[in-house]
């Protein structure tokens, strides 16, 4: 991942920018942390010298710069109009625009237009950073000024576009991008319950995504047919990987069902909203099940890759095993306790 000492410096700046944002006691300090995070992530995106990574880094910079400029504009207005009568009358609208800029930064619907296309030009490790770490600061900042009615609309739109967009996708990166958009909706729903619920959901989502992405990175695959061809001679590995897909979709009894289960239990007082969320998520499970059915039931005779087992690959298999059977393991532990 780090091909030079400068890449390591940019990675440390990336972490520092996120920490500054979430630990700041003012909106201006949070904006500065987001800018440090942006300026350190751009060189990491452009680390691989090809046209796709350059295009993706340019898209990311333009979108993030637009969102940052809107965020700074609202922060300046809020500081100038503080404690005035006009501010109290316009407070709801200012927070609404503030939420929009933060939602654009993390790629939530309907501000997700840049996310899948940008993912298509990135390496797997940079895609992993974009789907996990880069969502932390905007998500925590949204919790400080969340408008519940507006967030209900964002939740439905994120789950809807994340489910519809993944249909008929053959690119694994776009498939993971739309899955990330879908999970953003559920993460926002968990943040409306409490910060602890969001932390649990985000941790489990990051673990499941990391286990899948590291496998794709190790095998250097980017399309579904490559996965089908390479895993034909390794049935256990095929089973682990595609069960991990089902876990990411939230199908019981896999570990990915745990965070959705928590959100469902706490949204029982809003049944129409809950039914809509679950029904839209079933579309995500549909295309995951369709891919899994094709992998398990169709025999692919062509093998394009030879895999060598080593320590890193065994670690990836262990992560996939935990992600697949995490719910069963936790229930067994709780039963013993």
N, C-alpha and C positions, 0 to 999 in steps of 0.2 A: 504493500500500500504506500509506503513512504520510500520513494526512489531517491530522495536527496534529503539533506539536512534542512533545506528551506521548506520542504513539504511537512516535516515534523514541526517546524516553527508555526506554519499556518494552521496545522491541526490543533496545536496548543492554543493559538489565538481563537480558533473556532470554539473550543470549550470555554475559554475565558469570556468570550462575548456572550454566550448563553448564560453563564453564571452571573455576569454583571447585570443582565436583563432581569433575571428572576430575583436577584437580591437587591435591586435598586429600590429606594424609597421615593422616587420621583419618576414621572413619565419621561422626562428628558434623559435621565440616566438609563431608563429602559430602552429608549430609542438609540442611545449611543451604543449600548450592548448589542442591539440588533444590527447596527451598522458595522461593528467590529466583526460580528459573526458573518455578515454578508461579504465583507472585503477579504476575509480569510478563506471563505468557501469557494470563491471564484477561481483562485489559482489551483486549488485542489481539483476542481472540475476540469480545468484545462490542462491537467497533468499529462493526459494521454493526447499526443499530437495527432489528431485527425479532424476532419471537417465536422463530424457529428458532435464531438465533444466541444469544439469551438462554438458551434451553433447553439448547443444546449447551455453553455455558460453565458452566451449573449442573451438568450431568452430569460435565463434566471436573473441576470443582472437587471434587465429592463423591467421585468415584473416586480422584483423586489425593490428597485429604485422608485417605481411608481407607488407601491404600497408605503414605502418609507416616507416619501414626500407628503402623501396624504396624512400619514400618522403625525409627522412633524407639524404640518399645518394645523391640525386639530389641537395638538399640544400647545402651540403658540396662542391659538384663540382661547383655549381654556385658561391659560395663564394670564392673558390680558383681561379677560372678562370675569375673573374669579371674584366671588362675593358680590357680583352685581345682579340686579334684577333680571337683566337680559339673559345672563348665564343660567339662572334657575329656570327660566322659561324654555331655553334652548338645550338644556342639559341632556335630555333624552335623545335629541337628534345628533348632538355632538358625539355621544357615546355610541350611537348607531353607526356613524361613519368610522369611528375608532375601531369598532368591532369588525367592520367590513375590511379595513386595511389589514388587520391581524389575520382575518380569515383568508385573505388573498395571499398573505405570506406563507401560510401553511398548506395552501392548496385545497381548501374546503369548497364544496359546491355552493353557489354557482360561480365561484371564482377559481375553478379548477382547470380552466381552458389550457393553461400552460403546462400542467403537471405531467400528463401522459406523454405528450410529444417531447418534453424535455427528458423524461426518463429513458426514452428510446435511444438517446445518444450518449448515455452514461455507462460507465463500467458498473459491475455489480456492487462493488464496495461503496462507490459514491451514491449509487441508488439506495443502498442500505442506510447511509447517513441521511439522505434526503427524506426517507420514509420514517425514520425514527428520531434521531437527535435534533434535526431541524424543526421538528414540531413542538419541542418542549417549551421554548421561550414564548412563541405566540399563544400556545394553549394556556399557559399559566397567566399571561397578561390578560387574556380574555376573561379569566375567572375574576379579575379585579373589577371589571365593568360589564358584567354579563347582563344582557337584556333577555329575559326568559322567553317572552313571546316571539321575539325575533330568532332566538336560538332554536326554538321548536321548528321553525321553517327551514333553517339551515340543516338541522338534523335530518329532516325528511328529504331534502334535496340532495344532501351528501349520500345518504343510503340509496336513493333512487338512481342518481347518476353513476355511483360506484357499482351498482348492480347491472344497470342497462349497458354501461360501457364495456363491461367484461365479456359480453356475449360475442361469440364468433371471433374472438381474438386468438391469433396464433403466436404472437410475440409474448414471451414470458415477462418481459419488462413492462409492457403495457398492462398485462394481466395483473401484475403485482401493484402497478400504479392505481388501477381502478379499485383493487382490493383495499389499498391504503385509503382512498377517498371514502369508501364504504365504512371503514373502521373509524375514520375521523368523525363521522356522524355519531357512532356509538360512543366514542371517547368524549365528545361534547355532552352527550346525554349523561355519561357517568360523572362528568365534572359538575353538572347541575345538581347531582345528589350530594357529593362531597369531594374534597381534594383527595382523600384516601382512596375512594372508589376509582377516581381517575388514575391515581398512581398504580393501583393494582391492575387496571385494564391496560394501561400503557406498558407496564413491565411485562405482562404476559404476551401482549401483542408484539412487543419488541423481541422477546425471546423466540416466538414462533417465526417471525419474519427473518430473524438472524439465522435460524437453523436452516430455513429454505434457501436464503440468499447465499450462504456460505457453501451449500451444496452446489448451487448453480455456478458459483465462482470457481470452485474446485474443478468442476467438470467442464467449465468454459462453454456452457450452452446458453442459447438465447431464444430458441424456438421450441415449441412443444414436440414437434416430430423428432428433434434431436434427442430429447429425453426418452421418448418411446424407443428409439433405435438403440440407444446406449444401454438401457437398463433391461433389455430382453434377457440377457444372460445372468442377471442378478435379481432374482425374484424377491428376495428379502429386502434389498435396497429399494426396489420399485414399490413394494408394499409400504415401507416406512415413509418414503417421499410423498406418495399420493395420499396416504392417511394424514400426513402433515398438512396437505392442502385442505382436506376435509376439516381438520382441526382449526385451520385459519378461517374457514367459513363458519365455524361455530356449531358443528354437528356433534351432538352427544353420541358416545360417551368420551369424546376427546377433550383435551385440555382447553381448547379454544372456546368450549361451551361455558367455562367458568365465568369469565367476565360478562358475557351476554346474560347469563343466568342472574348475576347480581343486579344488572341494570333492569332486567325484566321484573324481578321481585320488588324493586323500589319504584317502578313506574305503574304499579297496579292501580293507583288512584287515577290514572289517566288511560283508561282502557282503549279509546279510539286511537290515540297516539301510539300506544304499544302495539296494537294489532297492525297498524300501518307499517311500523318499523319491522316487525317480524315478517310480514308478508313480502316486503321489498327485499329483506335479507334472504328470503327463500330463493330469489332469483340468482343471488350469488352462489348459494349452495347448488343450484341447478347446473350452472356451467362447471363448477368444481366436480360435481358428480358425473357429468358427461365426460370430462377429461379422464377422471378416475376409471369410469366404466370402460372407456376405450383402451386405457393402459392395461387393465386387468384381463379383459375378455378377448382382445385381439392380439394375435401372435405376430410379432414383428421379427422377421428372420434376418434382417440386415443389422450388423453391429459395426458401428463406425469408430468406436473408441475402445481403448484398452485402459482399464483402471488399475492402479497400483495402490494397495492398501498401505497406509502409514499412520503415524500417530495423529496427524491433523485430520485425516479422513475418519479415523475411529472416533475422534472427538465430535466431528460433525454428525456421525451416525448416532452417537450418544445424545446429542441435542435433539435430533429428530425423534429418537425413542421417547425422551422426556416430554417433548411437545405432543406426541401422539397419545401416550398413555398417562399423562400427568394427572388427569381427573381420577382415573382408577387408582393410581398410586396414592393420591391425597386422601381419597375415601378410605383406603386400606389403613393409612397411617392414623386417620381420625378414629377409625374403628378400634385400633389397638390402644389408642390413648383413652 
